[in-house]
Amino acid sequence: MPQPSMPHLCMNSLSIKQIPSLSSLMLKAMFKRGKIDPLPACSFRVTHLVFEDSKVSQYSKYCGFASEHSFVSENGDVPLSYLFVATQSAQLHLLTQPEVSLPLLGMVHVGVGFEQYAPILTRHAYEFELSVGEQLETDKGLEFELVGELYDGDELAASYRSRCLVRKAANQAKVESKRSEHAAPERQQIWVELASMTLTPKVARGYARVSGDYNPIHLHKLTALPFGFAAPIIHGMYSVARLMAAMEQPCRRASFSFVRPALLPCEVVIQKAGSEVQLVKRDGKVLVEGKIITEDKIVAGESLSNEGRASCRHERGTL
């Protein structure tokens, strides 16, 4: 299907301090009204992005990267998933621009993919570029990608592609109904259990503290109700972090699809079969599925080939 035509919007370089706080941007996004039109073809660059030791440490410990087999080393390597977390404010800053007409309340996160080309370090100044990627108008609404690229000078150090869906109002109930009936695909692999855990509202609120993502859909039953859920749901990016942290080697490439939301509390299991991973409820329903390529520690200056770049599949899930 041809891509929708897009008006052009150009944003200048900003320092990270010029971007409003994530909490204020979330509040702005909740009250943003508009119509579902394609995003402008736009990009902007954030200068002097530095990953703070204390914030990375808190995130790493909370998400399991500080375990005995963790590849987050003493030289300050930053978990690949933290790149998304550290740039959430940049994403919302773009989406709340007046030129972007999309209503953002209830926007659905359907997938995310990562690639890493060099070590990501704390106490080191990077530049980050965010742009609008592929867009597709469907019967459900508008699917679009945000592409984040982390640069060390002129060299690309890491990137992600985050795919979201803004649903048409007429399809809201229909999509929610189908989500609850979605059956797990038949699996032929032999899955090995790597870890199990109990996800609770307390876990979600703890992740909100280390990530800055205080989206009310994750925090309490009362604040999840306006979004159509009888209970809060776990952050999709917390699930992604736990899946990546369960690996015994560094993640070089990873892609994830959010299959269904995890209503809290629930018991879940992390499973692996070859390069495929999934987060599954004890009743067998798949919550997140993905593929992780792990290799030996990345050497600065070493690059990956374009083959097998992470992609986001068009599955269902919620921010």
C-alpha positions in Angstrom: 0.0 0.0 0.0 1.4 3.4 -0.9 2.5 5.6 2.0 0.2 8.6 2.8 1.4 12.0 1.7 2.9 14.0 4.5 3.3 17.7 5.0 6.8 18.7 6.0 7.8 19.9 9.5 11.3 20.8 10.3 12.5 21.2 13.9 15.8 22.6 14.9 18.4 21.0 17.2 17.6 21.2 20.8 19.5 20.6 24.0 18.0 18.0 26.3 17.2 20.7 28.8 15.0 22.5 26.3 12.6 19.6 26.1 9.8 19.7 28.7 9.6 17.1 31.4 8.0 13.8 30.5 5.2 14.2 33.1 4.2 17.6 31.7 4.3 16.2 28.2 2.1 13.3 29.2 -0.4 15.7 30.7 -0.4 17.7 27.5 -0.8 14.5 25.4 -3.9 13.4 27.5 -5.7 16.6 26.6 -4.6 16.8 23.0 -7.4 16.6 20.6 -7.3 16.4 16.8 -7.9 14.2 13.8 -6.1 11.1 12.6 -4.0 12.5 9.8 -0.5 11.4 8.8 2.4 12.9 10.7 4.5 15.5 9.0 7.8 14.3 7.6 9.9 15.7 10.4 13.0 15.1 12.4 15.0 16.9 15.1 18.3 16.4 16.9 18.9 16.5 20.6 22.4 17.7 21.4 24.6 16.8 24.4 22.6 13.8 25.6 24.4 12.3 28.6 23.2 9.1 30.4 23.5 9.8 34.1 25.1 7.1 36.3 22.5 7.2 39.0 19.5 7.0 36.7 21.1 4.2 34.7 22.0 2.3 37.8 18.5 2.6 39.3 17.0 1.4 36.0 19.4 -1.5 35.6 18.9 -2.8 39.1 15.1 -2.5 38.9 14.9 -4.3 35.5 17.3 -7.1 36.3 20.4 -6.0 34.4 22.4 -6.0 37.6 22.1 -9.7 38.1 25.2 -11.9 38.3 25.2 -12.7 34.6 24.5 -9.1 33.6 26.5 -7.6 30.7 26.1 -4.1 32.1 29.7 -3.7 33.0 31.7 -1.4 35.3 32.9 0.7 32.4 29.4 2.3 32.3 27.6 0.4 29.5 24.0 1.4 29.3 21.3 -1.3 28.6 20.0 -1.0 25.0 16.4 -0.7 26.1 17.3 2.4 28.2 17.9 4.4 25.0 14.1 4.3 24.5 13.4 5.2 28.1 15.9 8.2 28.1 14.3 9.6 25.0 10.6 9.2 25.8 10.3 13.0 26.4 11.7 13.6 22.9 9.1 11.3 21.4 6.2 13.1 23.2 7.7 16.5 22.4 7.5 15.6 18.7 3.9 14.2 19.0 2.6 17.2 20.9 3.7 19.8 18.3 0.8 21.8 16.9 1.6 20.6 13.4 0.9 17.0 14.5 -2.9 16.6 14.5 -3.1 13.2 16.1 -5.2 12.7 19.3 -2.8 10.8 21.6 -5.1 9.5 24.4 -5.2 5.7 24.1 -2.4 5.5 21.5 -1.3 1.9 21.3 2.3 0.7 21.3 2.5 -2.3 18.9 6.2 -3.0 18.7 9.7 -1.9 19.1 13.1 -2.9 17.6 16.7 -2.1 18.6 20.1 -2.3 17.0 23.5 -1.6 18.7 26.7 -0.7 16.8 29.0 0.4 19.6 29.0 0.5 23.4 26.7 3.0 25.0 28.4 4.7 27.9 27.4 6.9 30.8 29.2 10.2 31.3 29.6 10.6 27.6 28.0 13.2 25.4 25.9 11.9 22.4 23.6 13.4 19.9 20.1 11.9 19.4 18.0 12.2 16.3 14.3 11.4 16.2 12.3 11.2 13.0 9.1 9.9 11.6 9.4 6.6 9.8 7.0 4.5 7.9 3.2 5.3 8.1 0.3 3.2 7.1 -3.4 4.0 7.1 -5.5 0.9 7.9 -9.1 0.1 8.8 -8.0 0.2 12.4 -6.5 3.7 12.2 -3.0 5.1 11.5 0.1 3.1 12.2 3.4 5.0 12.3 7.0 4.6 13.3 9.3 6.8 15.3 12.9 6.2 14.5 15.5 7.1 17.2 19.2 7.2 16.3 22.1 7.7 18.8 25.2 9.3 17.4 28.7 9.5 18.9 30.1 12.2 16.7 29.3 11.2 13.1 29.1 7.5 14.0 25.8 5.7 14.7 26.0 4.0 18.1 22.5 2.6 18.4 19.0 2.9 17.1 15.4 2.0 17.7 12.2 1.9 15.7 9.0 2.2 17.7 5.7 1.4 16.1 2.4 2.9 17.4 -1.3 2.8 16.4 -3.8 5.6 16.8 -7.1 3.9 16.5 -10.2 5.2 14.8 -12.9 5.9 17.4 -15.4 3.6 15.7 -13.0 0.7 16.0 -12.1 1.2 19.7 -14.5 -1.3 21.2 -14.0 -3.8 18.4 -10.2 -3.8 18.9 -10.6 -4.2 22.7 -13.0 -7.1 22.2 -10.7 -8.9 19.8 -7.7 -8.4 22.1 -9.2 -10.5 24.9 -10.0 -13.3 22.5 -6.7 -13.4 20.7 -5.3 -16.9 21.0 -1.6 -17.7 21.3 -0.2 -19.1 18.1 0.7 -22.7 17.9 4.4 -23.2 18.8 6.7 -26.0 17.6 9.8 -24.9 19.5 10.9 -26.3 22.7 10.7 -23.4 25.1 13.2 -23.1 28.0 12.0 -21.2 31.1 14.6 -18.6 32.1 12.7 -16.8 34.9 9.4 -16.3 36.5 7.9 -13.3 38.3 4.8 -11.8 39.8 3.7 -8.5 38.1 1.7 -6.3 40.4 0.6 -2.6 40.5 3.5 -2.0 42.9 5.9 -3.3 40.3 4.4 -1.0 37.7 4.7 2.0 40.0 8.3 1.1 40.8 9.1 1.0 37.1 7.4 4.4 36.7 9.8 5.8 39.3 12.9 4.6 37.5 11.7 5.3 33.9 9.7 8.5 34.4 6.7 6.9 32.6 3.7 7.8 34.8 1.1 7.0 32.3 -2.0 6.5 34.5 -3.0 3.3 32.7 -0.2 1.5 34.5 -0.6 3.0 38.0 -4.0 2.1 39.6 -7.3 0.4 38.9 -9.1 3.7 39.1 -6.8 5.5 36.6 -6.9 2.5 34.2 -10.7 2.5 34.0 -11.0 5.5 31.6 -8.8 3.5 29.1 -11.2 0.5 29.2 -9.2 -1.7 31.5 -10.6 -3.1 34.8 -7.1 -3.2 36.2 -3.7 -1.4 35.6 -1.5 -3.0 33.0 2.3 -3.4 33.1 4.5 -1.1 31.0 5.4 -2.7 27.7 8.9 -1.4 28.0 9.3 -3.0 31.4 8.5 -6.4 29.8 11.0 -5.7 27.1 13.7 -4.8 29.6 13.1 -8.0 31.6 13.3 -10.1 28.4 16.6 -8.4 27.5 18.0 -8.7 31.0 17.3 -12.4 31.0 19.9 -13.0 28.3 23.4 -14.1 29.4 25.1 -12.2 26.6 24.8 -8.6 25.2 21.9 -7.9 22.9 23.1 -6.7 19.6 19.7 -6.7 17.8 16.2 -7.2 19.2 12.6 -6.8 18.0 9.4 -7.2 20.1 5.7 -7.3 19.5 3.2 -6.5 22.2 0.6 -9.2 21.7 -1.8 -8.4 24.6 -1.8 -6.3 27.7 -0.8 -7.8 31.1 -3.6 -6.9 33.6 -2.2 -6.7 37.1 -1.6 -8.7 39.2 -0.4 -11.7 37.2 2.2 -14.5 37.2 4.4 -14.5 34.1 7.3 -16.6 32.7 10.2 -15.6 30.5 10.9 -18.3 27.9 13.5 -18.8 25.2 13.8 -21.0 22.1 16.9 -20.3 20.1 16.8 -16.5 19.3 13.1 -16.3 20.0 11.8 -15.1 23.4 8.4 -14.5 24.9 6.8 -13.3 28.1 3.9 -15.7 28.9 1.2 -15.8 31.5 1.0 -19.0 33.6 -2.2 -19.9 31.6 -0.1 -20.0 28.4 -1.3 -16.7 26.9 1.6 -14.8 25.2 2.0 -11.2 26.3 5.1 -10.2 24.4 7.0 -12.1 21.8 10.3 -11.2 20.1 13.7 -12.1 18.8 17.0 -11.3 20.4 20.4 -11.7 18.7 23.1 -11.9 21.3 26.9 -11.9 20.6 30.1 -11.2 22.4 30.8 -7.7 23.8 30.7 -5.0 21.2 34.0 -3.4 20.3 34.0 0.4 19.7 34.0 1.1 16.0 32.7 -2.3 15.1 29.5 -2.2 13.0 26.7 -4.6 12.2 25.6 -5.4 8.7 22.3 -4.2 7.4 21.0 -7.7 7.1 18.5 -8.7 9.7 17.8 -5.2 11.0 15.2 -5.2 13.7 11.7 -4.7 12.6 8.4 -4.1 14.4 5.6 -6.5 13.6 2.0 -5.2 13.5 0.7 -6.8 16.7 -1.6 -5.5 19.4 -0.6 -4.1 22.8 -0.9 -0.9 24.8 1.4 1.8 26.0 
